[in-house]
């Protein structure tokens, strides 16, 4: 009869990779910490600890890293993605401010208008007026992924 034996460190390592893959599929910075716990349990298995000690290592590292690191890592990633509390790079801001763009999709209830800037579609809002298809607008600010615009008056005929 064929006997099949799984090496515990390998099982823990693969389980850690599985958690990281799931984190990539369902982002939220949650499952990644269980991956860290699984890799810690793999180290415990390599050290020759019993299965109970491996499970305790897994749970302790996963929960401790989740509690201690999740918020800090979320803030760090938010800052790097431009959604954080740090000031925006003025060079990047200058790329948008003052640019004239055309409205390519009108605003509807619950949905902002769309404008095209640098070949990409951006959500846009204008506090004073309704944006219509074909309107020319000027970018006055950027709030995350939404451009704040003002209408450009058509030249007098």
DRENKOLDO-144416 format. One record per residue (C-alpha): x, y, z. Coordinates in Angstrom, 1 decimal. Layout:
# DRENKOLDO-144416
+--------+--------+--------+
!     c1 !     c2 !     c3 !
+--------+--------+--------+
!      X !      Y !      Z !
...
+--------+--------+--------+
END
This chain:
# DRENKOLDO-144416
+--------+--------+--------+
!     c1 !     c2 !     c3 !
+--------+--------+--------+
!    0.0 !    0.0 !    0.0 !
!    1.2 !    3.5 !   -0.9 !
!    1.9 !    5.7 !    2.1 !
!    1.7 !    9.5 !    1.8 !
!    3.2 !   11.8 !    4.4 !
!    3.0 !   15.6 !    4.4 !
!    5.8 !   17.5 !    5.9 !
!    4.3 !   19.9 !    8.5 !
!    6.7 !   22.9 !    7.7 !
!    5.7 !   22.5 !    4.0 !
!    2.0 !   22.4 !    4.8 !
!    2.3 !   25.6 !    7.0 !
!    4.3 !   27.3 !    4.3 !
!    1.8 !   26.5 !    1.6 !
!   -1.0 !   27.6 !    3.9 !
!    0.7 !   30.9 !    4.3 !
!    1.0 !   31.3 !    0.5 !
!   -2.7 !   30.5 !    0.3 !
!   -3.6 !   33.3 !    2.7 !
!   -1.5 !   35.8 !    0.7 !
!   -3.2 !   34.7 !   -2.5 !
!   -6.6 !   35.1 !   -0.9 !
!   -5.5 !   38.6 !    0.4 !
!   -4.7 !   39.6 !   -3.2 !
!   -8.1 !   38.4 !   -4.4 !
!  -10.1 !   40.0 !   -1.5 !
!   -8.1 !   43.0 !   -0.3 !
!   -8.7 !   44.4 !    3.1 !
!   -5.4 !   43.7 !    4.9 !
!   -6.8 !   40.9 !    7.0 !
!   -5.8 !   37.5 !    5.6 !
!   -2.2 !   38.6 !    5.1 !
!   -1.6 !   38.4 !    8.8 !
!   -2.8 !   34.8 !    8.9 !
!   -0.2 !   34.1 !    6.2 !
!    2.4 !   35.5 !    8.6 !
!    1.1 !   33.3 !   11.4 !
!    1.3 !   30.2 !    9.1 !
!    4.9 !   31.0 !    8.2 !
!    5.7 !   31.4 !   11.9 !
!    4.1 !   28.0 !   12.5 !
!    6.3 !   26.6 !    9.7 !
!    9.3 !   27.8 !   11.6 !
!    8.0 !   26.3 !   14.8 !
!    7.5 !   23.0 !   13.0 !
!   11.1 !   23.2 !   11.6 !
!   12.3 !   23.8 !   15.2 !
!   10.6 !   20.4 !   16.1 !
!    7.8 !   21.8 !   18.2 !
!    4.6 !   19.7 !   18.6 !
!    1.5 !   20.4 !   16.7 !
!   -0.2 !   22.2 !   19.6 !
!    2.8 !   24.6 !   19.9 !
!    2.6 !   25.1 !   16.1 !
!   -1.1 !   26.0 !   16.4 !
!   -0.4 !   28.4 !   19.3 !
!    2.4 !   30.0 !   17.4 !
!    0.1 !   30.4 !   14.4 !
!   -2.7 !   32.0 !   16.4 !
!   -0.4 !   34.2 !   18.5 !
!    1.5 !   35.7 !   15.6 !
!   -1.6 !   36.1 !   13.4 !
!   -3.6 !   37.9 !   16.1 !
!   -0.6 !   40.0 !   17.4 !
!    0.4 !   41.1 !   13.9 !
!   -3.2 !   41.9 !   13.0 !
!   -3.7 !   44.0 !   16.1 !
!   -0.4 !   45.7 !   16.1 !
!    0.3 !   46.2 !   12.4 !
!   -3.0 !   46.4 !   10.4 !
!   -3.9 !   50.1 !   11.1 !
!   -0.3 !   51.3 !   10.6 !
!    0.0 !   49.4 !    7.3 !
!   -3.3 !   50.6 !    6.1 !
!   -2.3 !   54.2 !    6.8 !
!    1.1 !   53.7 !    5.1 !
!   -0.6 !   52.2 !    2.0 !
!   -3.2 !   55.0 !    1.9 !
!   -0.5 !   57.7 !    2.0 !
!    1.4 !   56.0 !   -0.8 !
!   -1.8 !   55.7 !   -2.9 !
!   -2.5 !   59.4 !   -2.4 !
!   -5.5 !   59.0 !    0.0 !
!   -3.6 !   59.7 !    3.2 !
!   -3.1 !   62.6 !    5.4 !
!    0.2 !   63.8 !    4.0 !
!    0.3 !   66.7 !    1.6 !
!    0.1 !   66.0 !   -2.1 !
!    3.3 !   66.4 !   -4.1 !
!    3.0 !   69.9 !   -5.7 !
!    4.5 !   68.7 !   -8.9 !
!    1.7 !   66.1 !   -9.2 !
!   -0.9 !   68.7 !   -8.3 !
!    0.4 !   71.1 !  -11.0 !
!   -0.4 !   68.5 !  -13.6 !
!   -4.1 !   68.9 !  -13.0 !
!   -4.7 !   72.5 !  -11.8 !
!   -5.7 !   75.0 !  -14.5 !
!   -6.1 !   72.4 !  -17.2 !
!   -9.1 !   72.8 !  -19.6 !
!  -11.0 !   69.6 !  -20.3 !
!  -14.2 !   68.6 !  -22.0 !
!  -17.2 !   66.9 !  -20.3 !
!  -17.7 !   63.5 !  -21.9 !
!  -20.6 !   62.3 !  -19.8 !
!  -23.3 !   64.4 !  -18.1 !
!  -23.9 !   64.2 !  -14.4 !
!  -27.0 !   62.2 !  -13.4 !
!  -28.5 !   61.8 !   -9.9 !
!  -26.1 !   59.8 !   -7.8 !
!  -23.3 !   59.9 !  -10.5 !
!  -20.8 !   62.6 !  -11.2 !
!  -20.0 !   63.9 !  -14.6 !
!  -17.0 !   62.5 !  -16.5 !
!  -14.2 !   64.5 !  -18.1 !
!  -11.2 !   63.3 !  -20.1 !
!   -7.7 !   64.4 !  -18.9 !
!   -4.5 !   63.0 !  -20.2 !
!   -6.4 !   60.2 !  -22.0 !
!   -8.1 !   59.0 !  -18.9 !
!  -11.7 !   59.4 !  -17.7 !
!  -12.1 !   61.3 !  -14.4 !
!  -15.1 !   61.9 !  -12.2 !
!  -15.8 !   65.6 !  -12.0 !
!  -18.0 !   67.9 !  -10.0 !
!  -18.9 !   71.5 !  -10.3 !
!  -20.5 !   73.1 !   -7.2 !
!  -22.1 !   76.1 !   -9.0 !
!  -23.5 !   74.7 !  -12.2 !
!  -24.7 !   71.5 !  -13.9 !
!  -22.2 !   69.9 !  -16.2 !
!  -23.5 !   69.0 !  -19.7 !
!  -22.0 !   66.9 !  -22.4 !
!  -19.5 !   68.9 !  -24.4 !
!  -19.0 !   71.7 !  -21.8 !
!  -15.5 !   73.1 !  -21.5 !
!  -14.4 !   73.2 !  -17.9 !
!  -11.2 !   74.2 !  -16.0 !
!   -9.8 !   72.0 !  -13.2 !
!   -9.5 !   74.0 !  -10.0 !
!   -8.8 !   71.2 !   -7.5 !
!   -8.5 !   67.5 !   -7.1 !
!  -10.1 !   65.6 !   -4.2 !
!   -8.8 !   62.0 !   -4.3 !
!  -10.1 !   60.7 !   -7.7 !
!  -12.6 !   63.5 !   -8.4 !
!  -11.7 !   66.7 !  -10.2 !
!  -13.4 !   69.9 !   -9.0 !
!  -14.1 !   72.1 !  -12.0 !
!  -15.6 !   75.4 !  -13.1 !
!  -17.3 !   76.1 !  -16.4 !
!  -15.4 !   78.1 !  -18.9 !
!  -17.7 !   80.8 !  -20.4 !
!  -17.9 !   80.5 !  -24.2 !
!  -16.3 !   83.4 !  -26.0 !
!  -18.7 !   86.2 !  -26.9 !
!  -19.8 !   86.2 !  -30.6 !
+--------+--------+--------+
END
